[in-house]
Amino acid sequence: MDEARAVLFPRRFTIGRVMKWIAALAIVMSALISHDNFLVGMLALYICLLALAKIIIYGFPSPFGEAGTPVASESHAEETNRIIEEMYQQAIQLRDEGRLDESIDLLDEMEKERPDAPAVVILRGTCYRRKGELKRAIELLEAAVALHPEVAVIHYNLACYWCLIGDDVRALTHLDVALSLQPDLRSLIATDLDLDAIRDRKEFSN
Protein backbone atom coordinates (compact mmCIF):
# COMPACT_ATOMS: atom_id res chain seq x y z
CA MET A 1 0.00 0.00 0.00
CA ASP A 2 1.66 3.19 -1.19
CA GLU A 3 -0.45 5.76 0.64
CA ALA A 4 -1.57 6.05 4.24
CA ARG A 5 -3.21 8.85 6.18
CA ALA A 6 -2.86 7.87 9.82
CA VAL A 7 -3.31 10.16 12.79
CA LEU A 8 -0.70 12.82 12.19
CA PHE A 9 -1.29 15.33 14.93
CA PRO A 10 -2.22 13.71 18.26
CA ARG A 11 -3.23 16.46 20.67
CA ARG A 12 -1.37 16.64 23.95
CA PHE A 13 -3.08 19.42 25.83
CA THR A 14 -2.15 18.48 29.38
CA ILE A 15 -5.16 19.31 31.51
CA GLY A 16 -3.16 18.23 34.55
CA ARG A 17 -0.81 21.17 34.11
CA VAL A 18 -3.70 23.60 33.84
CA MET A 19 -5.24 22.14 37.00
CA LYS A 20 -1.96 22.60 38.83
CA TRP A 21 -1.99 26.28 37.87
CA ILE A 22 -5.55 26.65 39.07
CA ALA A 23 -4.76 24.88 42.34
CA ALA A 24 -1.71 27.07 42.88
CA LEU A 25 -3.71 30.22 42.27
CA ALA A 26 -6.42 29.00 44.63
CA ILE A 27 -3.84 28.50 47.40
CA VAL A 28 -2.43 31.94 46.77
CA MET A 29 -5.86 33.56 46.86
CA SER A 30 -6.70 31.77 50.11
CA ALA A 31 -3.54 33.25 51.62
CA LEU A 32 -4.63 36.68 50.48
CA ILE A 33 -7.71 36.64 52.67
CA SER A 34 -5.69 35.69 55.74
CA HIS A 35 -5.40 38.49 58.31
CA ASP A 36 -2.71 36.78 60.39
CA ASN A 37 0.26 38.26 58.57
CA PHE A 38 0.26 41.32 56.33
CA LEU A 39 3.62 40.38 54.76
CA VAL A 40 2.33 36.94 53.83
CA GLY A 41 -0.62 38.54 52.14
CA MET A 42 1.57 40.96 50.18
CA LEU A 43 3.92 38.15 49.15
CA ALA A 44 0.95 36.07 48.04
CA LEU A 45 -0.36 38.99 46.00
CA TYR A 46 3.05 39.38 44.35
CA ILE A 47 3.20 35.67 43.44
CA CYS A 48 -0.35 35.78 42.14
CA LEU A 49 0.43 38.74 39.88
CA LEU A 50 3.55 37.02 38.55
CA ALA A 51 1.57 33.86 37.79
CA LEU A 52 -1.16 35.81 36.02
CA ALA A 53 1.45 37.73 34.01
CA LYS A 54 3.01 34.47 32.88
CA ILE A 55 -0.35 33.08 31.78
CA ILE A 56 -1.18 36.28 29.89
CA ILE A 57 2.20 36.37 28.13
CA TYR A 58 2.71 32.68 27.39
CA GLY A 59 -0.75 31.17 27.69
CA PHE A 60 -1.58 27.87 29.35
CA PRO A 61 0.70 24.91 28.63
CA SER A 62 0.20 23.80 25.04
CA PRO A 63 0.74 20.46 23.31
CA PHE A 64 4.35 21.52 22.79
CA GLY A 65 5.08 22.78 26.33
CA GLU A 66 7.73 20.76 28.13
CA ALA A 67 9.52 21.25 31.41
CA GLY A 68 12.29 23.78 31.08
CA THR A 69 11.04 25.26 27.80
CA PRO A 70 8.75 28.22 27.07
CA VAL A 71 5.17 27.12 26.56
CA ALA A 72 3.24 28.20 23.50
CA SER A 73 -0.21 29.65 23.31
CA GLU A 74 -3.05 27.65 21.80
CA SER A 75 -3.02 29.85 18.71
CA HIS A 76 0.68 29.13 18.28
CA ALA A 77 -0.02 25.39 18.58
CA GLU A 78 -2.69 25.62 15.89
CA GLU A 79 -0.33 27.54 13.63
CA THR A 80 2.37 24.93 14.17
CA ASN A 81 -0.09 22.16 13.29
CA ARG A 82 -0.99 23.99 10.10
CA ILE A 83 2.67 24.35 9.11
CA ILE A 84 3.38 20.68 9.80
CA GLU A 85 0.33 19.63 7.77
CA GLU A 86 1.66 21.71 4.87
CA MET A 87 5.08 20.07 5.28
CA TYR A 88 3.43 16.64 5.18
CA GLN A 89 1.60 17.44 1.94
CA GLN A 90 4.83 18.80 0.48
CA ALA A 91 6.65 15.59 1.48
CA ILE A 92 4.00 13.55 -0.40
CA GLN A 93 4.44 15.74 -3.46
CA LEU A 94 8.22 15.40 -3.36
CA ARG A 95 7.91 11.63 -3.07
CA ASP A 96 5.48 11.44 -5.98
CA GLU A 97 7.86 13.56 -8.07
CA GLY A 98 10.64 11.09 -7.36
CA ARG A 99 12.57 13.52 -5.16
CA LEU A 100 12.83 10.90 -2.46
CA ASP A 101 15.81 12.22 -0.54
CA GLU A 102 14.22 15.65 -0.27
CA SER A 103 10.99 14.08 0.96
CA ILE A 104 12.88 12.07 3.58
CA ASP A 105 14.78 15.16 4.75
CA LEU A 106 11.49 17.02 5.17
CA LEU A 107 9.96 14.11 7.07
CA ASP A 108 13.02 14.00 9.34
CA GLU A 109 12.32 17.64 10.24
CA MET A 110 8.68 16.82 10.91
CA GLU A 111 9.68 13.95 13.16
CA LYS A 112 11.31 16.41 15.55
CA GLU A 113 7.86 17.88 16.23
CA ARG A 114 5.85 14.67 15.84
CA PRO A 115 8.17 11.80 16.84
CA ASP A 116 5.28 9.42 17.40
CA ALA A 117 3.08 10.27 14.39
CA PRO A 118 2.35 7.06 12.44
CA ALA A 119 1.75 8.91 9.16
CA VAL A 120 5.26 10.38 9.17
CA VAL A 121 6.89 6.97 9.64
CA ILE A 122 4.61 5.33 7.07
CA LEU A 123 5.47 7.96 4.46
CA ARG A 124 9.19 7.64 5.19
CA GLY A 125 8.83 3.91 4.73
CA THR A 126 7.29 4.34 1.28
CA CYS A 127 10.15 6.64 0.31
CA TYR A 128 12.76 4.07 1.30
CA ARG A 129 10.75 1.36 -0.44
CA ARG A 130 10.83 3.38 -3.67
CA LYS A 131 14.57 3.87 -3.24
CA GLY A 132 14.93 0.10 -3.03
CA GLU A 133 16.06 0.26 0.60
CA LEU A 134 13.57 -2.29 1.87
CA LYS A 135 15.57 -3.22 4.96
CA ARG A 136 15.58 0.41 6.07
CA ALA A 137 11.84 0.69 5.43
CA ILE A 138 11.21 -2.46 7.46
CA GLU A 139 13.43 -1.23 10.28
CA LEU A 140 11.41 1.99 10.53
CA LEU A 141 8.02 0.29 10.47
CA GLU A 142 8.95 -2.50 12.88
CA ALA A 143 9.94 0.18 15.39
CA ALA A 144 6.71 2.06 14.69
CA VAL A 145 4.48 -1.00 15.04
CA ALA A 146 5.86 -1.59 18.51
CA LEU A 147 4.54 1.86 19.48
CA HIS A 148 1.35 1.70 17.40
CA PRO A 149 0.22 -1.93 17.15
CA GLU A 150 -3.32 -0.71 16.52
CA VAL A 151 -2.50 1.03 13.20
CA ALA A 152 -3.51 -1.41 10.46
CA VAL A 153 -1.65 0.38 7.66
CA ILE A 154 1.70 -0.14 9.38
CA HIS A 155 1.05 -3.89 9.48
CA TYR A 156 -0.15 -3.87 5.88
CA ASN A 157 2.92 -2.06 4.60
CA LEU A 158 5.17 -4.38 6.61
CA ALA A 159 3.42 -7.31 4.96
CA CYS A 160 4.24 -5.78 1.57
CA TYR A 161 7.87 -5.14 2.42
CA TRP A 162 8.49 -8.56 3.99
CA CYS A 163 6.84 -10.14 0.95
CA LEU A 164 9.17 -8.28 -1.41
CA ILE A 165 12.17 -9.49 0.58
CA GLY A 166 10.87 -13.04 0.41
CA ASP A 167 9.87 -13.65 4.03
CA ASP A 168 6.38 -15.02 3.47
CA VAL A 169 5.89 -16.00 7.11
CA ARG A 170 6.34 -12.49 8.44
CA ALA A 171 4.41 -11.05 5.53
CA LEU A 172 1.44 -13.31 6.25
CA THR A 173 1.61 -12.55 9.97
CA HIS A 174 1.45 -8.80 9.46
CA LEU A 175 -1.20 -9.10 6.76
CA ASP A 176 -3.36 -11.18 9.05
CA VAL A 177 -3.09 -8.52 11.78
CA ALA A 178 -3.81 -5.72 9.30
CA LEU A 179 -6.97 -7.41 8.05
CA SER A 180 -8.18 -8.14 11.54
CA LEU A 181 -7.76 -4.47 12.46
CA GLN A 182 -9.14 -3.07 9.21
CA PRO A 183 -11.02 -5.65 7.09
CA ASP A 184 -11.55 -3.28 4.16
CA LEU A 185 -7.82 -3.50 3.40
CA ARG A 186 -8.60 -6.90 1.85
CA SER A 187 -9.82 -5.09 -1.27
CA LEU A 188 -6.24 -3.94 -1.96
CA ILE A 189 -4.73 -7.42 -2.06
CA ALA A 190 -6.02 -8.28 -5.54
CA THR A 191 -4.13 -5.44 -7.23
CA ASP A 192 -1.19 -4.81 -4.92
CA LEU A 193 1.89 -6.00 -6.82
CA ASP A 194 3.92 -6.09 -3.63
CA LEU A 195 1.84 -9.06 -2.48
CA ASP A 196 2.17 -11.18 -5.63
CA ALA A 197 4.06 -13.90 -3.78
CA ILE A 198 1.32 -14.54 -1.23
CA ARG A 199 -1.85 -13.35 -2.95
CA ASP A 200 -2.99 -16.86 -3.83
CA ARG A 201 -2.37 -18.33 -0.40
CA LYS A 202 -5.46 -20.02 0.89
CA GLU A 203 -5.48 -17.81 4.00
CA PHE A 204 -6.51 -14.85 1.83
CA SER A 205 -8.37 -16.47 -1.02
CA ASN A 206 -11.81 -15.86 0.48
C-alpha positions, -999 to 999 in steps of 0.1 A, spaced: 0 0 0 17 32 -12 -4 58 6 -16 60 42 -32 89 62 -29 79 98 -33 102 128 -7 128 122 -13 153 149 -22 137 183 -32 165 207 -14 166 239 -31 194 258 -21 185 294 -52 193 315 -32 182 345 -8 212 341 -37 236 338 -52 221 370 -20 226 388 -20 263 379 -55 266 391 -48 249 423 -17 271 429 -37 302 423 -64 290 446 -38 285 474 -24 319 468 -59 336 469 -67 318 501 -35 333 516 -46 367 505 -77 366 527 -57 357 557 -54 385 583 -27 368 604 3 383 586 3 413 563 36 404 548 23 369 538 -6 385 521 16 410 502 39 381 492 10 361 480 -4 390 460 31 394 443 32 357 434 -4 358 421 4 387 399 35 370 385 16 339 378 -12 358 360 14 377 340 30 345 329 -4 331 318 -12 363 299 22 364 281 27 327 274 -7 312 277 -16 279 293 7 249 286 2 238 250 7 205 233 44 215 228 51 228 263 77 208 281 95 213 314 123 238 311 110 253 278 87 282 271 52 271 266 32 282 235 -2 297 233 -31 276 218 -30 299 187 7 291 183 0 254 186 -27 256 159 -3 275 136 24 249 142 -1 222 133 -10 240 101 27 243 91 34 207 98 3 196 78 17 217 49 51 201 53 34 166 52 16 174 19 48 188 5 67 156 15 40 135 -4 44 157 -35 82 154 -34 79 116 -31 55 114 -60 79 136 -81 106 111 -74 126 135 -52 128 109 -25 158 122 -5 142 157 -3 110 141 10 129 121 36 148 152 48 115 170 52 100 141 71 130 140 93 123 176 102 87 168 109 97 139 132 113 164 155 79 179 162 58 147 158 82 118 168 53 94 174 31 103 144 24 71 124 17 89 92 53 104 92 69 70 96 46 53 71 55 80 45 92 76 52 88 39 47 73 43 13 102 66 3 128 41 13 108 14 -4 108 34 -37 146 39 -32 149 1 -30 161 3 6 136 -23 19 156 -32 50 156 4 61 118 7 54 112 -25 75 134 -12 103 114 20 105 80 3 105 90 -25 129 99 2 154 67 21 147 45 -10 150 59 -16 185 45 19 195 14 17 174 2 -19 172 -33 -7 165 -25 10 132 -35 -14 105 -17 4 77 17 -1 94 10 -39 95 -2 -39 59 29 -21 46 52 -44 66 34 -73 50 42 -58 16 79 -51 24 85 -86 40 68 -101 10 92 -83 -14 122 -95 6 109 -130 4 99 -136 40 64 -150 35 59 -160 71 63 -125 84 44 -110 55 14 -133 63 16 -126 100 14 -88 95 -12 -91 68 -34 -112 91 -31 -85 118 -38 -57 93 -70 -74 81 -82 -81 115 -78 -45 125 -91 -31 92 -110 -56 71 -115 -33 42 -78 -35 34 -86 -69 18 -98 -51 -13 -62 -39 -20 -47 -74 -21 -60 -83 -55 -41 -54 -72 -12 -48 -49 19 -60 -68 39 -61 -36 18 -91 -25 22 -112 -56 41 -139 -38 13 -145 -12 -19 -134 -30 -30 -169 -38 -24 -183 -4 -55 -200 9 -55 -178 40 -65 -148 18 -84 -165 -10 -118 -159 5 
